[in-house]
Amino acid sequence: DTGKCLRAIKGGHCIECKNERARTPAYKAKAKITLKKWKERQGPEYKKKEAEKKRLLRANDFTTMMSSRIHSKNRKALKAGCFVDSVKPSHLKAIWNKFDYCCAYCGTHEKDLKKKLEIEHVICFKRNGPHTPSNIVPACTKCNSNKRSHLVEIWYPKQKFFTKERFQKIKDHQATAQLP
């Protein structure tokens, strides 16, 4: 009898009706135009700030992604009873830069892969390898799953993509810090 919607009312407007309106294509188009006009009114300073935000987001994307991967590897190493040292996203970024964002084994660049490079332990946890920056190299999914728990000295020379330069680079990287 009141003529009002009996659904949840907030501030004199029905929340459910507002949500239904927001889902319509006309409402979305109008909102998009309104946002575009607002951005234009903000001027060039707003565009600079937006560009800076996007740049920071891309830079932090690696950090965010690697943080969760590091956490997962920490738990796996502790469960296996391996030595765990502090591995930070900044360490991984330096390692990835050292290997030019390429797989340490086959040399495929990250942009040529479907998935991102993975954290690969040269000496795996099954062989009591430590979770330290000196034991980590970037590897593509194919190489990482193919190597499994094999020793790199035995497995890598048998591969078609084996090169002495990459093998030496892996060995040099392992020598950067003492393994416990």
N, C-alpha and C positions, 0 to 999 in steps of 0.2 A: 503493500500500500504506500510505502514511502517514495517509490520511484527510484530508489538508489540501489546500486549493486550490493548484494549481500556478501560479496567476497571482501577480502582484507582492504580496509580503507586507511590511507595514510595521507595526511595533509589535504583531505577533501577529495582525493582522487583514488580510484580503485587501482591497486597495484597490478592485479592480474590483467585488467584492461590495458594499462600502460605497457606491460610486457608484450601483450598481443599486438598492439600498435607498433611497437619497436621492431617486431619481426617482419613487418610488411616491407616489400621492396620500395614502395614510395617513401616510407619513413627513413629507410636506410639511405636512399639517394639524397633526400633532403638533409640528413645529418652529415653526409659526406661533403655536400656543397657548402654547408654552414661551416664545417671544419676548415675547408679549403679557403674560404673567405677570411676566416679568423687568422689563419697562417699568413695570408697575404697582408693583412693589416699589421701584423707584428713586425714586418720589415726584414732587412738583411741580417740583423743581429740574431733574430730567431732562427734563421736558416743556418747560421754559423753554429749556434748552440745545438741544433738538431744534428748537424753533420758531426760535431764533436761527440755527441751522445752515441751516434751510430758507430763511430770509430772506436770509442771505448768499449762498446758492447761487443764488437768483433774481437778486440784485444782480450777482453775478459772471457769470451766464449771458450778459448783454449783453456784458460785457468779453471773455469767452471767444469768443463768436460773432464779435464785431467784430475781435478780434485776428487770426483766420485770414483774414477778409475784407481787412483792411488789408494783411496780408502779401501776399496775392494781387494786390491793386491796386499795391503797391510794385513787384513783379516786372514787372507789365504796363507800368507807367510807365517803368521803367528800360529795358525791351525796346524801347519806342517812342521812347526817347531824350528823354523829358520831364523837367522839373525835379521832383525829389522832396524834399519837406520832411518833417519829423517829424510824422506823424499818429498820434495815440494814441487808444485807446478812450475816454479821458476827453474828448478833443476831440469825438469823434463823439456821445458822450452829451450834451454841451452843445449841439451842433448839433441833435440830435434833440429836445431840450427846447425849443430856440429855435423850432422848427417844430411844437411840441406833438405830436410823434410822428405827424405827418400828412405825406402826400406834398407836397412843395414845389410841385408843379405842379397836381394835381387836387384836393388838400386832403382826400383820403380818409384816415381815421384807421387806424393800424396794426391795431387790434383788429377792424376791418371787412374786413381783407384776409385772403386764404388764406395768403399768405406774408408774412414780415417785410419791412420797408422795406429797400431796397437803397442802397448807396453810389452816388450819381450825381454824375459830374463835370460841372459846368455847361459848361465848355469841355473837350471830350473830348480824349483822348490823340491821336487822329488829327489834330486841329487844334493839336497841341503844347500842350495844356492841362496845367498843373502838377498834381501830386498834393500839394495843400496843403489845410489845413482850410477856407480861404476859398473854395476851388473845389468843395467837397463839399456836397451837399444830400441829404436823404432823398427817395427816390422809390419809388413802387410799381413792380412789375415791368412793368405795362402802359405806364406813362409812360416808364420807363427804356428799354424796348425800342423804343418808338415814336419817341423823340427821337433815338436812335442818335448820329450824328455831326453832326446839324444844329446850327446856331447857335441859341441859346435866343431871341435877339431876333427871329428869323424864324419859328422853329417854334412857339413858345408862343402868340403872338397869334392864330394860325390855329386853335387848339384850341377846342372847344366850352366847355370848363371854364375858359377864360382869365379871370382877374380881375386888375385893375390892382394891387390890394393885394398879392396873392401875388407878382406880378412884381416889385413894388417891394421886397418882403421879400427876394427872391432877390438883387436888385441891391444892397440894403443889406448883405446877408451877404457878398457878393463884395467889397464895399468895406471890410470889417473888417480885412483884411490886404492888403498890396500883393502883387499877382501879379508874379512875376519876369518 
